[in-house]
Amino acid sequence: MTHLKIDYVEFASGELAKTKAFFGDAFGWSFQDYGPSYAAMTNAGLDGGFQSDPAEATAMPLVILKADDLEAAEAAVKGAGGTVTRPIFQFPGGRRFHFREPGGNELAVWSAK
């Protein structure tokens, strides 16, 4: 079962082309571009990506959990004392929301369409 396990890590990048070149050169990672401001990393050991749109970037890496039921996960986050920082929204490939846990870390939860 993959419900609510770490599934994806997202990093911010102010220089997406340079970030891709660095990780490609340093570690041999490959990338799949999703528009001008997002690149998913491949063959990096764990799925993840780089967000270069300043309006979308978080201050720290964003750990993303996968949920079978996004609304139930959001209710569980709220019930456990988490604060939703970005309500459920759609993106290419699914839907997700962001939350902050009581210790201050921001995470997200996603579900396929």
MOVEN-V418542 format. One record per pair of residues at least 12 apart in sequence whose C-alpha atoms are under 6 Angstrom apart, sorted by the first residue. I is the first residue (numbers start at 1). J is the second residue. Records with the same first field share a line. If there is no record, write none. Layout:
I=J / J
This chain:
3=66 / 67 / 68
4=65 / 66 / 67
5=65
6=65
7=64 / 65 / 66
8=47 / 48 / 64
9=48 / 62 / 63 / 64
10=48 / 49 / 50 / 61 / 62
11=50 / 61
12=50 / 51 / 52 / 57
13=51 / 52
14=52
16=52
29=43 / 44
30=42
37=52 / 53
38=50 / 51
62=107
63=107
64=107 / 108 / 109
65=109
66=109 / 110 / 111
67=110 / 111
70=111
82=100 / 101
83=99 / 100
84=98 / 99
85=98 / 99
86=98
94=111 / 112 / 113
95=110 / 111
96=109 / 110
97=109
